[in-house]
Amino acid sequence: MGLDMYLTAKKFVMPDLGPSAETDGIKYQVLASAMGLTQDDLDKFVGYPSAEVHFSVGYWRKFYELHNWFVGRVQQGEDDCRPYYVSKEALEELKVAIAETAADPTSEDHFSLEGSWEDVKEEFEELSKIIDYWLSPTFEGWDFMYQASW
């Protein structure tokens, strides 16, 4: 056993409403088709058709410093293995925290390091680059969720 950590990106698509109805309608049709649904199946759905897609965009094992950051900054101190919404602002704060810790590894303002900075430096540098991608236009309109499992 140990600590497994997941960051998921999810997007909701509702093809019949809003300014992006046409493009969302195409996305909805593609998702439905990929799941083996036909137009006849979709016509039988009750209410407003919608779909939600989830992608696992981050996985870490025993990255305690990162987990503790999420518990303290996103989960209001609750370490209960439930999924928590992670705002884009929180991702930006995480990127700043990584940069500030890299500049002064002895500071414990953001992370309580289990070992030395050198032990986790590579993981944090990789994470910082990935955060840039998550904050890019590619993920505009997506929601992020963090969940850990002990």
N, C-alpha and C positions, 0 to 999 in steps of 0.2 A: 504494500500500500504506500501511498504517498500523495503528494499534491499534484493534481492535474488541473490545468487552467485553460479555459476556452473563451475566445472572443468570437462572437457571431455577428454577421451583418445580415439584416433582413430588410426586405422591401415589400410594401403592400401595393397591389395593382388592382384598381377598380376601373374597368373600361368604360363605364357609362356616365361618369361624372367628371366635372372639372375641365380646365383648359387643356389638359393633356389626354383627354378621352380617346382621341384617335390613336396616338402612339401607345397608350396604355392598353387599348383594345387589341392592338397587334401583339404586344407582349403577353397579354392574357391568352390569346389564341395559341401562341407558341408554347407557353407553359402548359396549357391544357392538352395540347397535342403531344408534348413530351411525356405527359403522364398517361397517355393512351385514351384520352377523352375525345369524343367526336362532337361535332356541332349538335347532333341529335341529343347527346348526353347533356351538353350545356343548356340546350333549350328546356330541359326538364328541371333545371335548378330553380328554386323558389327565391324570390327577393332579388336583391342586387348581386350580380355576379362579382366575385372578387377572388384574388389569389394572394398568397404571401410566399415569398421564397426566402430561404435562409441559406447562407454560406458560412462555413467555418473559415474565418480569415486569420485566426491566431490560435496556436496551441503551445503551451509551455508545460514543462514538468519540473516541479520543485524549484520554481523561480520565486522564492519566498519574498524577496524584496518587492517584486512587482505585485504579488498577491497582497501583501500588506499595504501597498499604496492604494490598490483598489478598495480594500476593506475600509481604510481610513478616509479616502476621498470620495468614493462612489457609494459605498454601502453603509455609510454613517456608523461604522464600527461593528456592524453585524456580520459575523463570519459564519453564515448559515447555509452555504452551498446552494442558494437560490439564484436565479438569473437576475441581474441588475442592469438597468438602462445606463449606457455610457454616452453622455453628450459629446458633441464635437468639441465643446469647450473643455471638457475633462481630458480629451485626447490632446488638445493643445497644451493644457497644464502639465500633462505627463511629459510631453516633449520638452517643455521648459525645465521641468524637474530633472530630467535626464541630463540636459545641457549644463545646468547649474551644478549637479553632482559631479559631472565629468571635470568641470572647472575647479571644484574643491571637493575631492573625494572624502575628506575628513569631516565634512559637514553632514549632520544628520537631519537637516531641515526637511528633506523629502523622503529619504530611504534609510532604514536601519539595516546596514549591510551585515549579512551573516558572516562574511569573511572579509577579504580585502576588495577594493575596487577592481583590481586586476582580475579577480576571480569572475566578475560579472560584467566587466567592461564590454566584451564582445557582444554579449546578449543585449545589453542596453544600446549599443551602437546600431545593431541590427534592428532593434525595436524602434529606434528613432527614425530610421529610414522607412520602415513600414508605416509608421504613423503618418508620414508625409503622404504616402499613397492613400491611406484611409481618408485623409482630409482633402484629397484631390477631387476634381469634378466627377470622376468616375463614380464616386460614392455619394453624390448629391442626392438627397431624398432617402437615403438609407438610414436605418437605426442600428445602433450597436448594442450588444448585450454581453456582459461578462458573467461567467459562472465558474466556480471552482468545485472540485470534488476531492474529498479526503479519503 
